[in-house]
Amino acid sequence: MKRIVRIAAVAALVAAAGWGSYTHDRQERDMTDLMSENVEALAAGESATKIVCWGVGSVDCPTTHNKVEIVRISYAPY
């Protein structure tokens, strides 16, 4: 009788582990904001449509070649 109970317990554990793995694989994976921006930038190619530079710092602004703190480049989808 103990053997049957052990076999049933092991079978239940294996079934639970299998079900957990199955449901975990089927869940949608959420993309972070950074991942979404990277995908959009890659899909847009290398043609920037809007470049905005802010502040005073050590970064070169691509349009004015002044030293700025922040450069924001927006890409347009095709």
CYANA upper distance limits for C-alpha pairs under 8 A (distance plus 0.5 A):
  1 MET  CA      5 VAL  CA      6.94
  2 LYS  CA      6 ARG  CA      6.67
  3 ARG  CA      7 ILE  CA      6.65
  4 ILE  CA      8 ALA  CA      6.60
  5 VAL  CA      9 ALA  CA      6.58
  6 ARG  CA     10 VAL  CA      6.63
  7 ILE  CA     11 ALA  CA      6.56
  8 ALA  CA     12 ALA  CA      6.59
  9 ALA  CA     13 LEU  CA      6.74
 10 VAL  CA     14 VAL  CA      6.66
 11 ALA  CA     15 ALA  CA      6.58
 12 ALA  CA     16 ALA  CA      6.58
 13 LEU  CA     17 ALA  CA      6.63
 14 VAL  CA     18 GLY  CA      6.58
 15 ALA  CA     19 TRP  CA      6.56
 16 ALA  CA     20 GLY  CA      6.60
 17 ALA  CA     21 SER  CA      6.68
 18 GLY  CA     22 TYR  CA      6.59
 19 TRP  CA     23 THR  CA      6.66
 20 GLY  CA     24 HIS  CA      6.52
 21 SER  CA     25 ASP  CA      6.74
 22 TYR  CA     26 ARG  CA      6.99
 23 THR  CA     27 GLN  CA      6.96
 31 MET  CA     35 MET  CA      6.45
 31 MET  CA     36 SER  CA      6.89
 32 THR  CA     36 SER  CA      6.83
 33 ASP  CA     37 GLU  CA      6.69
 34 LEU  CA     38 ASN  CA      6.69
 35 MET  CA     39 VAL  CA      6.73
 36 SER  CA     40 GLU  CA      6.70
 37 GLU  CA     41 ALA  CA      6.56
 38 ASN  CA     42 LEU  CA      6.63
 39 VAL  CA     43 ALA  CA      6.60
 40 GLU  CA     44 ALA  CA      6.55
 40 GLU  CA     75 TYR  CA      8.48
 40 GLU  CA     77 PRO  CA      7.97
 41 ALA  CA     45 GLY  CA      7.08
 41 ALA  CA     46 GLU  CA      8.43
 41 ALA  CA     75 TYR  CA      6.87
 42 LEU  CA     46 GLU  CA      8.48
 43 ALA  CA     77 PRO  CA      7.53
 44 ALA  CA     75 TYR  CA      6.64
 44 ALA  CA     76 ALA  CA      6.53
 44 ALA  CA     77 PRO  CA      5.28
 44 ALA  CA     78 TYR  CA      6.77
 45 GLY  CA     75 TYR  CA      8.47
 46 GLU  CA     75 TYR  CA      8.26
 47 SER  CA     75 TYR  CA      7.10
 47 SER  CA     76 ALA  CA      8.09
 48 ALA  CA     73 ILE  CA      6.98
 48 ALA  CA     74 SER  CA      6.46
 48 ALA  CA     75 TYR  CA      5.26
 48 ALA  CA     76 ALA  CA      7.39
 49 THR  CA     73 ILE  CA      8.18
 49 THR  CA     74 SER  CA      6.50
 49 THR  CA     75 TYR  CA      6.01
 49 THR  CA     76 ALA  CA      6.55
 50 LYS  CA     73 ILE  CA      6.37
 50 LYS  CA     74 SER  CA      5.65
 50 LYS  CA     75 TYR  CA      7.53
 51 ILE  CA     62 PRO  CA      8.32
 51 ILE  CA     63 THR  CA      7.89
 51 ILE  CA     71 VAL  CA      7.60
 51 ILE  CA     72 ARG  CA      6.25
 51 ILE  CA     73 ILE  CA      5.05
 51 ILE  CA     74 SER  CA      6.87
 52 VAL  CA     71 VAL  CA      6.35
 52 VAL  CA     72 ARG  CA      5.67
 52 VAL  CA     73 ILE  CA      7.01
 53 CYS  CA     61 CYS  CA      6.58
 53 CYS  CA     68 VAL  CA      6.92
 53 CYS  CA     69 GLU  CA      8.06
 53 CYS  CA     70 ILE  CA      6.20
 53 CYS  CA     71 VAL  CA      5.02
 53 CYS  CA     72 ARG  CA      6.84
 54 TRP  CA     68 VAL  CA      6.41
 54 TRP  CA     69 GLU  CA      6.39
 54 TRP  CA     70 ILE  CA      5.60
 54 TRP  CA     71 VAL  CA      7.01
 55 GLY  CA     68 VAL  CA      5.71
 55 GLY  CA     69 GLU  CA      5.45
 55 GLY  CA     70 ILE  CA      7.09
 56 VAL  CA     67 LYS  CA      6.59
 56 VAL  CA     68 VAL  CA      4.71
 56 VAL  CA     69 GLU  CA      5.55
 57 GLY  CA     67 LYS  CA      5.96
 57 GLY  CA     68 VAL  CA      4.84
 57 GLY  CA     69 GLU  CA      4.62
 57 GLY  CA     70 ILE  CA      8.34
 58 SER  CA     67 LYS  CA      5.64
 58 SER  CA     68 VAL  CA      6.32
 58 SER  CA     69 GLU  CA      6.73
 59 VAL  CA     66 ASN  CA      8.50
 59 VAL  CA     67 LYS  CA      5.70
 59 VAL  CA     68 VAL  CA      5.62
 59 VAL  CA     69 GLU  CA      6.38
 59 VAL  CA     70 ILE  CA      7.60
 59 VAL  CA     71 VAL  CA      8.17
 60 ASP  CA     65 HIS  CA      5.91
 60 ASP  CA     66 ASN  CA      6.16
 60 ASP  CA     67 LYS  CA      5.30
 60 ASP  CA     68 VAL  CA      6.63
 61 CYS  CA     65 HIS  CA      5.27
 61 CYS  CA     66 ASN  CA      5.98
 61 CYS  CA     67 LYS  CA      6.78
 61 CYS  CA     68 VAL  CA      6.73
 61 CYS  CA     71 VAL  CA      6.92
